[in-house]
Amino acid sequence: MESCNGRFIRTAMNGLRLMSSWSRLAKLYPRGVVGDKIRLIEGYRGDQVIRCGVLGSSKFIGTFTVDHIEARNSWAKRYVDSILEPAGLRNKLVSYGEEFSQGRDSYMVPSIFLKNNKVEFLTVDEVGVSDGCHFYLRIDKKERSLTCDVSWPVIELEDVKYDGSFLLGNQIDTNKSLQATLDLGESKLSMTEYLRAQEESNFDHVNNRLIAKLQSRDTIIEDLKAAVIKHIRSSDPDIESIEKEDQKLDSAYLAVDQWAEDAHRQLQEQIIPSFIHFAKTQLSLWKLYTHSESKLKLRFMECCMLPLYNVQVIEGKSEVLETNIRNEFGQVGHNEPLSPLVPVNDIQKIGKIQKDINKAIYHEFFSLQLPMMLVALLGVVSEQFSGFYMGSVAALGIVLGFSRTMTKWKKILNTYTDHITRIIRDRVEMRRIELKRRAQRFHDQKNSTLINKRDAYRSVIGRQY
């Protein structure tokens, strides 16, 4: 059973590899919104502050950064009055601070909500810019709808006016909620009235929803990663270009595999049977003892010339295929020679098998046939055995010698034809590999500038899904 330490180490190593993949991607997209989001992913740590971009409502931020306790403090009124001004929160950052302070582009607010949820709000004019936001809130007014790039993580809410009807899960009356908080701080409302107002404004439901989102910090980052991948896929033409080139490479691989399958089929259906036929026709005592090396070569060519010509046709098809692949990837120049399919040198060695069988004939004659004939002759001359008996001994030696010679001849023929067949089959596979390597090389030469981007993109996708 795997130990806790082992699981921890494996998880840590996977995390390091994943971050290195994003680092590689960051180098390819150093600027723009994609680069900004990748830097957020790279720099994320589990306890860091999450930035939420808010589009469409300053009151929403005021509603969530001031609660009924904080509303009693003097800074709360000044803060709310400031953010409700026409340009009060325009492109400003609201983050947690021990004391309230207002800068040119930011507010530091001693808000319990910001502190407990480790979040900061940034008001934005649009979604999908270099703003350092991990996700967005789009607050639409009922009478108007804001447009934004929804390819980035966005929670959509609707700011409505409570009219006595039940509000939906994505609706909130920010004006009613914020006013109730301020009135309670100024003792203009009782706690019961405050709670009723917050219930009617749907504040509690939206608040719980937002807190649940902020507590799932890893999910926020995973959503951001998915959004980055989707955005790169849809906006970077290089990714689409290299994918089309990869499809061409896959098609080239399929064409090479089809050629190899056709070559093996012809080898099995035409070439091997011709070799077997040649071997069978040579299995006779007459041909064994009368054919010379030249006759054996001639007989082989008669049986196997056409199949060997078909091998050359197969070879030519592969050369045409290599040319087509080269042209498909726009590679100019002369074709490099491919390794031959027809084993010319091995075929020309057919004369050697005649020498091998001649050695076997001489061996059987001198080791078996001649000794048994001499024994038979001595038996007759010595008159110790009958001529019939000694003749049988001599005949047995001759027949055994012929039988053993034919067995060796069959083995030599089969070994030779199997050897030629195996060479052709192996060379078909070698050429399959060679053609695929060339297709890969042509592909890489054409797309050298895009391959690094594709590999970085795929490394992230592979770990993401």
TAGICOR-V639388 format. One record per backbone hydrogen bond with DSSP energy under -0.5 kcal/mol. NH is the residue of the N-H (numbers start at 0). CO is the residue of the C=O. Records with the same first field share a line. If there is no record, write none. Layout:
NH: CO ; CO
This chain:
6: 2
7: 3
8: 4
9: 5
10: 6
11: 7
12: 8
13: 9
14: 10
15: 11
16: 12
17: 13
18: 14
19: 15
20: 16
21: 17
22: 18
23: 19
24: 20
25: 21
26: 22
27: 23 ; 24
28: 24
34: 30
35: 31
36: 32
37: 33
38: 34
39: 35
40: 36
41: 37
42: 38
43: 39 ; 40
47: 44
49: 117
51: 49 ; 119
52: 50 ; 134
53: 121
54: 52 ; 136
55: 53
60: 56
61: 57
62: 58
63: 59
64: 60
65: 61
70: 66
71: 68
72: 69
75: 72
76: 72
77: 73
78: 74
79: 75
80: 76
81: 77
82: 78
83: 79
84: 81
87: 84
88: 82
91: 88
92: 104
93: 120
94: 92 ; 106
96: 108
100: 107
102: 105
106: 92
107: 100
108: 94 ; 106
110: 108
114: 110
115: 111
116: 112
117: 113 ; 114
118: 113
119: 49
120: 93
121: 51
122: 91
123: 53
130: 128
133: 50
134: 50
135: 152
136: 52
137: 154
138: 54 ; 136
139: 137 ; 156
141: 158
143: 140
149: 147
151: 148
154: 135
155: 153
156: 137 ; 154
157: 169
158: 139
159: 157 ; 171
161: 159
170: 167
171: 157
172: 200
173: 171
176: 172
177: 173
178: 174
179: 175
180: 176
181: 177
182: 178
183: 179
184: 180
185: 181
186: 183
187: 182
188: 182
193: 189
194: 190
195: 191
196: 192
197: 193
198: 194
199: 195
200: 196
201: 197 ; 198
202: 197
203: 197
205: 201
206: 202
207: 203
208: 204
209: 205
210: 206
211: 207
212: 208
213: 209
214: 210
215: 211 ; 212
216: 214
219: 215
220: 216
221: 217
222: 218
223: 219
224: 220
225: 221
226: 222
227: 223
228: 224
229: 225
230: 226
231: 227
232: 228
233: 229
234: 230
235: 231
236: 234
238: 235
239: 235
240: 236
241: 237
242: 238
243: 239
244: 240
245: 241
246: 242
247: 243
248: 244
249: 245
250: 246
251: 247
252: 248
253: 249
254: 250
255: 251
256: 252
257: 253
258: 254
259: 255
260: 256
261: 257
262: 258
263: 259
264: 260
265: 261
266: 262
267: 263
268: 264
269: 265
270: 265
271: 266
273: 269
274: 270
275: 271
276: 272
277: 273
278: 274
279: 275
280: 276
281: 277
282: 279
283: 281
287: 283
288: 284
289: 285
290: 286
295: 291
296: 292
297: 293
298: 294
299: 295
300: 296
301: 297
302: 298
303: 299
304: 300
307: 303
308: 304
309: 305
310: 306
311: 307
312: 308
313: 309
314: 310
315: 311
316: 312
317: 313
318: 314
319: 315
320: 316
321: 317
322: 318
323: 319
324: 320
325: 321
326: 322
327: 323
328: 324
329: 326
330: 325
331: 329
342: 340
343: 341
346: 342
347: 343
348: 345
349: 346
350: 347
351: 348
352: 348 ; 349
353: 349
354: 350
355: 351
356: 352
357: 353
358: 354
359: 355
360: 356
361: 357
362: 358
363: 359
364: 360
365: 361
366: 362
367: 363
368: 363
369: 364
371: 367
372: 368
373: 369
374: 370
375: 371
376: 372
377: 373
378: 374
379: 375
380: 376
381: 377
382: 379
383: 378
384: 378
389: 385
390: 386
391: 387
392: 388
393: 389
394: 390
395: 391
396: 392
397: 393
398: 394
399: 395
400: 396
401: 397
402: 398
403: 399
404: 400
405: 401
406: 402
407: 403
408: 404
409: 405
410: 406
411: 407
412: 408
413: 409
414: 410
415: 411
416: 412
417: 413
418: 414
419: 415
420: 416
421: 417
422: 418
423: 419
424: 420
425: 421
426: 422
427: 423
428: 424
429: 425
430: 426
431: 427
432: 428
433: 429
434: 430
435: 431
436: 432
437: 433
438: 434
439: 435
440: 436
441: 437
442: 438
443: 439
444: 440
445: 441
446: 442
447: 444
449: 446
450: 446
451: 447
453: 449
454: 450
455: 451
456: 452
457: 453
458: 454
459: 455
460: 456
461: 457
462: 458
463: 459
464: 460
